[in-house]
Amino acid sequence: MAYNLCSSSCSLYQPLCNPLSSSSRDPKPKNMYQSFKLSSVLLHQPRTSLYVTHVSLQDPIQQEAEKENNLQYPDGKVSVSSKSYIWVNPNSPRASRLRKRSYDSKYTSLVKVAEVLNSCNPNEEEVSRVLSEFGDNVLEQDAVVIINNMSNPENAVLVLKYFRGKMEFNREVILYNVVLKVFRKCRDLNGAGKLFEEMLGRGIKPDNATFSTIISCARLSGLYDKAVEWFEKIPSFGLSPDDVTFSAMIDVYGRAGKVEMALSLYDRARTEKWRLDAVTFATLIKIYGVSGNFDGCLNVYEEMKALGVKANLVTYNTLFDAMGRAKRPWQAKKIYKDMIDNGVSPSYATYAALLRAYGRARYGEDALKVYREMKEKGLELNVILYNTLLSMCADLGYVDEGVEIYKDMKISGTKPDSWSFSSLITMFSCSGKVSEAENVLNEMNETGFEPDIFVLTSLIQCYGKAQLTSDVVRTVDQVLELGIIPDDRFCGCLLNVMTQTPNEELNKLVECIDRVNTKLGFVVKVLLDDHSNRENLRKEADELFSSIGSDVKKAYCNCLIDLCVNLNMLEKACELLDLGLAIGIYRDIQSKSSTQWSLHLKSLSLGAALTALHAWINELSKAFESGEELPPVLGINTGHGKHKYSSRGLASVFESHLKEMDAPFHEAPDKVGWFLTTKVAAESWLRSRSSTVVVAA
């Protein structure tokens, strides 16, 4: 029986493993171009493809089955084609005969032969022995089915040689392409290259499917530069890549680091409506994510959905990783819901990406939910994931949860590293749990890790919170003895400890600060000196702020103002606040519109916020006394949160402070963290206190 070659959209070998790409090969011949390098000119050329005949497993088999099923029954009638259906009792002898005579039965037997060939010895005699059972009654279709179901490339080459000696093929390239698929299954690019050379040596011209299969083999093997080399060979054989191959190359170029080429092809893909697979979309999302274009990641995801391409697990995990680095946990939550709704089950990589996304963004409850779900499913965390959780707990003040996670970490056999210990010490230090922090430090030393500047900074914070000034001094001595150079954050921590230290012990800390940062020590001395004036303090503080990093300027200024407030040096506090506003440390503290004047205090420490409040009230008094029209509403925004290591926030402190001042500001029921008053109430209050000076102007 002659083997019927056909051009089918359902190709025997779909080299990109893309079920959506089967209809993208255009059977109409088009113009070819001679030279091919992916230049900007090529990328904007019209899409071209070459007519290639493909072997279809389905179509010829169906045709054969239809012939087999046109059976002559005893009554002389002929059955209809297999496209019409008649019911046959499965228990009747005729049903058994039909099964044996159908090509489905033959296909099953051919698959079994392929399994035998996979495991037999790799020599011609053994392969011939297995295939000799067919005799001369073998079809081209049978050869294709057998090789297509093989996974042993060495034996597949021997099978190819056997069939070449037994029959003449209408298009021998098809059989070679099927053998190339076997090499692709095994990620054997070298073997595929040798078979390609054999094709050329025998005068067999490769077609598009030949190159698509080899390119996808290189792609699956992670040899992306090799895939590019094979892609650039296509024009030299008089062929033009089709959109399936171009789509694969988007992924290849992206993984090979040729981002511009990948994005150029993607632009062309959108214009010409190529069918891209989920893996290619995942690569595009990764490209945008690495470049920091996180909106681009989301745009690709939305385009993917609009085109009806179903995201796979790799796509989702790539998105979660991108959203984690973008610190967009809310986007990760939304995409995760899409994933579950679409029936895709999370993997270990999914949970790990979500844990990193939630942990980095300090979405505490969401991160802990993922952690507990992982434990329920028996998934073990590595040290990086444990450290992500411990660092989050330290930042959020989740002490009990942090202790639970650390215990689980040790039970699981995961060894803590210096980051683990540092996070635990920070967590206990911020809570003022001295003995717990010291126990972790001892465990850290026993494990062989030396405390670094971050750990010692946390310990100083811990001792300061517990008002153990002598231990603060001892730790500073330890830092200097170890030869560690104190950084701006270490000095800022010492400054913060001063704001919590009893007045009679301040001199001990002044000496410590002077030893680690002479300039800061001098500013503190000027601040504490009753005989120094505001102008001198401003000058020295300005020089200090010019010498430190921008990331610590606000912390330093907050602490210096807090220290002034603690010592009842309100004039100096106002001078430092004014300096902070002048040099841009504090921004947008006040806002004015025709309907409302507001004071925004969310970024300030308590002392700085109280100083800003009194300065603002003084400005309101001056405006009122000068006859300036006040707006209908005045407001103070303290924010609605509480400090992570305290049960109180600015809102609760300000509520009591405003009552003490008898100020007419009241917490707004529909705007959490806002205290509002009306023009009438404010003017009445300002009138009553016009003779009182709370803070010197």
N, C-alpha and C positions, 0 to 999 in steps of 0.2 A: 504494500500500500504506500503510495507516495505521501511524503510528509508535507503538509500544507503550511507553508510559511506565510505569515500575515503580518501586517502592521497593526499592532494592537496597543491600545492605551493602557492595557493591564500587562505590562511587560513581565517576562519571566524574571529578569533581574532588574530590580529597581535599586540602583546603586546607592541612593541616598536614604534608603529605608524610609521613604516618606510616602505614606498612603495618600496624601493629598496632592502629590505631584504627578500622579499617573496620567492625568489628562493634559498635562502641560506640554507634552511633546507634540509639536505641530507636524502632521504628516505631509504638509504641502512643501515642495521644494522651494528654497529661497536662495538669494545670492550669497556667495561666500566671499570673504575677504582674504587677502594673501598673507599679510603680515599681522601679527597679533602680539602686542604688548599692551597691558591694561593702562593705556594713557587716557588723559582726559578726553581725547577725541573719540576713542573707542567707547568709552563709557556713555557717550551721548549718541552713539550710532543707533539706528533702529535695530531691534532684536532680530537676529538671523539664526536660522537652523537648517540642517541638512536632512533630507528625507532618509530615514533609516528604517529598514524592516526589522521588526522585533519578533522574537518567539514568544508566544503566550502559552503559559501552561494551561490556562482555562479554555481558550477558544478551540485549539486543535483537539484537546481531550473531549470537549463537549461535542465537537463534530464527530469524532470517532464513536462516542457513546451513543449519539443519535443514530449512527449507522447500525450499531450493534442492537439498538433497541427497536429498530424497524423489523420486528420479528414476524415470521410467518406462523400463524396459529393453525391448529388442525382444521378449523372451519374454512380455511382458505383466505381469510381476511388478513390484511396487513395492519399492524398497529400504527397509530399516529406517531408523529415525532415526539421526542421527549419534552417538547414544550407543551404538549397536552398530557394530561395525567389520567391514568386509570388505576383503580385500586386493585391490588393483588393480595390475596390472603398470604401473610408472611409464613404461615405454617404449611402452605401447599408446596409440593415438589417443584412446581413451575417457578415459585419465588426464588428457591435456591438456585435453579438453573440461571435465572435472570441475573442474580448477583454474581455468579461465576463468569457470566458472559459480558458483564458491564466493564467499562474501562476503569471504573472506580476500583473494582477488584484487582485489575491489572496494576493500577497505580499503587495500590497497597503492597503488592508483591514487589514492585520495583523499588519502593522505599526500603523494604526489607533487604533487597539485594545491596542497596547503597550502604546499609548498616553493616552488612558482612564485609563489603569492600573497605570500609573504614578501618576495620580491625584486622584485616588479613595482612600477611607479610608484604612488604613493599618491593615485590619483584614481578616481572612480567608473567612468569609461569603461574604464580598464585592468582593473579588477577584474571588471566586467561581461563584458568580452571573454573573460577566463579562465574564468569560470563559465558562460558562455552555451553551452558545449559540452554541458552537462547538459540543456539545454532545459527542458522542464517536468517531466521525469522525475527529480525530485530528492526525496529523503526528508528528514524532520526529522533522522533518524539521520545522514544524509550530511552535513548542515550541521554537526552537533555534532562529527563526526569531523574535518572539515576545520579548523574553528576551533580545536579542541583541539590540533591538531598545528601551529598557527601560533606564531610568536614575534615577529611584527611587530604591535604593538598598534594602530597607526594604520590599517593595512590590515585588521586583524581587525574594527574598527568598520565599515569599508566593506563587508566581507563580511556582517556582521550586517545592515546596512541592505539589502543586496541580497536576502538570503533572506527578510527580513520582507516585502519587496514581492512575493515569489514564492509564499508559502504562508502558511497559517494554522497557528499553533503551538498545541498543546494546553496547554502551559505555557511561555510565552515567557521566564519568569524563568530557565529552565534555559539557554537560549541566551545570555542576558546573563551568567550565572554563568561559562559557558565562556569568554566574552570577558574577563571579569575575571581568569580564570586567566592569560590572555596578558599582561595588565598586571602580574600578579604575577611572571611569568617575567622581566620586564624591570625589576622593582623600581620600577614607575611608579605611585606612590601617588596623585599628582595626577590622572593619567589615569583611574585607577580611580574616584576621587571624582567626576569629571565624568560618567563613564558611569553611576554610581549616581544622580546627579541626573537624567540622561536617563530612567532607569528610572522614577523617581518622576513625572517630568513626563508620561510616557506611561501613568501609572496602573498600573504593574506593581509589585506588592508584593514586596519582597525576602523571602527566606527565610533560614534559618540558614546555609545554604551560602554565600549572598551575603556575609554578615558574616564568616564564617570565612575566606573567600578574601581579603577586604580586610584583615582583621586580620593574617593571615599575610603579606600583602604588606608591611604596615607593619613587621611583625616582621623579615622578611628584609631590609628596607631600613634597619634599625637605628633606625626612628622609633618608639620604644617608647611615648612619651607619646601619639603619634597613635593607636597601637593601642589604648591605654586609652580614648581618646575614642570610637573606633568601637565598642568593646566596651560602653561605657555607653549607646550609642544603641539597643541591641538591644531593651530593654523597650518603648521608645516605639513600636515597630512591632508590639507584641502578641506578641513572640517571647520564648522562654526559651532561654538558651544551653545547649547540650548539653555532655556531658563532654569531647568533643573540643576544643571552644572553651575550656572552662574549663582544660583541660590546657595549651593553648597560652598561656593568660593567666598561668599559673605562671611560665613563662619570661619573658613580657613584663613582668610586675610585678617580677620579679627584676632584669631588665636595666634597668628604669626606676628602680631604687633604692627601690621600694616593697616592702621586704623583708617587713614584717609581713603585707601582703596576700598575697604569694607563699607564705609559710609557712602562712598560714591556709587558702589553697586546697589546699596540699599535704596538710595534715591532713585536709581533706575528701576529697581524692583517695584517701587511704589507707582512710578509713572506707567510702567508696562504691565502692572498687575500680575507679577509672578506669584507663584504659590510657594511661600516660604514655610519651612518646617519649624517645629517648636524649638529644636536645638539651635537653629540659626537665630531665632528671636532671642533666645537666652544669651547668645554671644553678643548680640547688639545691646542688650540690656547691660551686660558686663562691660562693654566698651564705654557706654555712657557713664556707668557707675565709676569706673576707674578714673575717667576724666573729670569726675565731680559734677557731671551734668545729670543730676538726679531727676529733674523734670523730664529730661530726655528718656530716662528709664521708664517713667510712668507713661509717657506718650507712646513708646513702643508697645508697652503692655496694652494700652487702649486700642492701638491700631491692630494688634494681634487679635483682640476680642472682636473688633469690628469686622475683620476678615474671616471670622469663624474658625480660626486656628485654635485648637484646644491646647491650653498650656499644660505642659507635663511637669513632673516633679522638679526637674532641673531648672526649668523656667522659674517656677515659684521660689526655689531656694536661692536663685540668683537675685531675684527681686528682694527677698528678705535681707540678703547680705547688703545690697545697695541701700535699702532703707535704713538698715542699722548704721552704716557709715554716714548716712545723711542725717542721722538722729531724727528720723521721722517715724517714731513707733506707731503713731496713729494710722499711718499708711500701711505699715506691716500688719496691723490688726485687720484692716479692711481687706487686704489681699489674702490673708489667712482665711477669712470667712469665705471669700470667693473660692479658695482652694477646697475647703471642706464641702461647700455647696456643690462643687463640680465633681465630687466623688474621688478626689485625689488624697490618698492617705499620707500623713507626714512621715518623714524618715528621721533618722538621727541627725542628718545634716539640717533638716528643717528646724528641729527643736534647738539645735546649736545656734543657728542663725537668728532665731527669734530671741533666744536667751541673750545673745550679744546685743541685739537691737534694743530690747527692753532694758537690759542692764545698763548699757551705756547712756541711755536717755533717762535713767532713773525712774522707769515705770515699775515701781517696786512690786505692786500686787500682781501685775501681768507676768513679770519675770518669775516670781515665786510660784505662780500657777503653772508655768511651763516646767519649772524645776520639779515640782511635785508630780506632774504628769509623766515626766521622764522616769522618775523613780518608780512610779506605779507600773510602768511598762518594762522595768528592769534595765533601762538604758544607763550605762555608766558615764559619768562626766569626766573629762580630763582636767588637768590642773588649771588650764586657761579658763575654762567655763566656771570652775569653782572660784577662781580669783575674781572673775567678773561679778559673780554674786556677792562675794565677800566685800569687794570694793563698793558695790552698790549699797550693801547694808551699812557700811561705814559712813557713807555720804548721807544716807537717809535716816540714820539713827535706829535701824532695825537690829537692836542688840540681841534679843532672844532668837530671832530668825538667823542671825549671823552665827550664833553659838550652835544652833541646830545644824546648819550647813557645814560648819567646821567639824563637828563630831561625825557627820555622815562622810565627810571627806576622808577622815582617818580610818573609819570602818571599811570604806571601799578600797583601801590600800593605796590611795593616791597620796603621794608625798607632798606636803606643803613646801613652797619655796619662799624666798624672801618677800615676794609680793603678798603671799598669803599672810605671813606673820605681820607685815607692815599694815595691811588692811585691818587685821584684828586689833592690833595695838591702837590704831587710829579710832576704831569703833569704841573701844573701852575708854580711851583717853577723852574723847569728846563727851562721854557720859560721866566722867569723873570717877570711873571705877579703877582705882589705883592698883589694888592687889591683883585684879584680873589682868591689867595691862602688864604688870611686872612679871606675872606668871608666864605670859606669852613671850615676853622678852627673854626670860630664862630658858624657855623651851627653844626659842630661836637660837640662842647661844649654844645649847646642847646639840642642836642639829647641825651646827657648823656654819651658821650664817652670822656675819657680823652686822650689827645695827648700822644703818646708813643715816644720812642727814634727815631723811623723811621720818624714820622711826624715832630718832631723838627729838625731832621737832614735835612729834605727837606726844612723846613723854613729857616734854616741857609743858605742853598744853594741859595734859592730865594733872600734873602737879600744880599748875597754876589754878585750875578749876577747883582743886581741893584745898587751895591756899597753903600748899606745902612749899613755902618759899625757899627753905634750905635745900630741898631736893631739886628745885629749879636751878639753884646755883651749882649744886653738885653735877647736874647733867650738863650745864654749860662748860664746867671744867673738863668733863669727860670728852666733850666735843673737841675742845682745844687740844687735849692730850692725845687724842687719836689723829690729830693733824687734819681734821675735817675743816674745810673752809666754810664758814656760815654764809648762807645765801640770803637773798632779800626776804624769802618766806620765813626762814628761821628767825631773822631779826624782827619781822612783823609779828611772829608768834610771841616773842619776848615782850614786845610792845603791848600786845593784847593781854598778856598775863598781868602786866602792870595795872590795867584797868580793873582787874579782879583782886588786886592785892591790897591788904590793909595799909593805911597811910604810914604807919610807923615802920613798915618793912620796905617801903619804896626805894630807899637808898641802896639796899642790897641789889636790887634789880638795875638801878641806874648804873652801878659799877659794872654789872654783867654786860649791859647794852654797850657801854663805853668800850669794853674790851673787844666786842665782836664787830662794832660799827661806830667808829669815832664820830662821824658826822651826825648819826642818829642820836648818839649819846649826848652830844652838845645841844641839840635841839631840845631834848628832854630836860637837860639842866636849865636851859633858858626858860622853858615852860614852867618848871617848878620854882624858879627863882622869883620871889615876891617883888624884887626890886627891878626886874626886867620889864620893859614896856611892850605894848602890843606890836609896835612897828618893828622892834628888834626880833620878836618871835616870828613875825611874818617873813622878814628877810631871811632868817636862818632856815625856816621851813621851806621857803621857795627854793633855796639852794639844795636842800635835801631831796625834794620832789624831782628836781632836774637830774639827780644822780641815780635814781632808782628806776626800775622797769615800770612800764605803764600798767602792767597787770597787778601791781601791788600798791599803786599810789592811793587808790580809794581806801584800801584797808589801813594804810598808814594814817591817812587823814582822819578816818573814822575814829581810830584808836586815840589819836592825839586830842581830838575834840571830846571823846568820852572821858579822857583823863582830866581835861579842864572842867567838865561838868561835875565829875566826882569830887574835885577839889574846890568847887564853887567859884571857878575862874571864868565867869560867863563872858566877860569882855574878850578874853583871849580865845574862847570857844567861837565867838562870833567872827573874830579876825581870821581864824583858820577856815571857817566856813566860807567867808568872803573870798579868801585866797583860793580855796577849792573851786569856787564858781568862776573865778577870774581865769584860772589856768586850765579849765575844762575837766577837772576831776569829777565834778558834779554837773550834770546836764539836765535841763528840762525839769528842774524842781518846781518851778512855777509856770502856770499857764493862764492866759487871760483871753476871754472872748466877750462879746457884747452881752451874753446871758449868764456867764459864770466865771469866777476867778477861783483857781484851785491851787493847792499845795500838794505835791507828789513826793511821798517819803519812803516808798518801797525799797529803794536801794541804799538807804542810810542805816547806820547803827542807831541804837536808842538815844545815845547822847547827841549825835549829830542831828537826829530827827527832832528832838526837843529844842535844840538850838535853832534849827530851821523854822520851827513853829513860832518861837518867840520873835525871831527876826521878821517873819511874815506878818505877825500881828502888829508889830511896830510899824511896818509899812502900811498896813490897813489903817492904823491910827493916823498916820501922817496924811494919807489920802483923804480920810474923812475930815480931818481938821482943816485941810486946804480947800475943802468944798468939792472935791472930785466925786463924781457920781459913781456909787457902787453898783455892781450888777445885781440882778434879781436873786441870784443864788451864789453862795460861797461854799467851797468844799475842801475837805482834807482827805486825801487818799493814802491810807496806811498799808493797803494790801490786806488780803483776808487770811493769809497763811500764818502759821506759828513757826517758831524756830524749831528745826528738826530735833534738837536736843533739849528743848524746853517746852513746857506746856503753855507758854504765853508767847504772843506775838506783839507787834507794835499796836495792833487794834485794841487789845485788852489794856495795855499800858496807857494808851492815849485816852481811852474812855474814862479811866479814873483821873487822869491828869486834867482833862477838860472840865470835869466836875469840880476839881479843886480850884480851878481858875474861874468857875462859875460862867464858863463860855457857853453860848447858846447852840453849840454844835451837837447834833444828835446822830447816832448811827442810822443810816438809811436802810429801811427794811428790804428794799428791792435792789440795793447795790452794796454787796458785802465788802467791808473794808473802807467804806466811804462815810464820812461825818459831814453833814450838810446843815446849813442854816440859811435863813432868808435875809434879804437886804434890811428889812424892818428890824428884825431881831438883832442883826449884827450892829446896826447903827445905834440901837438902844444900849447895847452892851459897851460899845466903844465910847459912847458918851459918858457912861457911868465910870469908866476906868481912865478917862482922859488925863486925870491928874496923877495917875500912877505910872511909874516907869518900871517895867518888869526887867527889860534887858536894855542896857545902854546902847543907844544908836551908834 
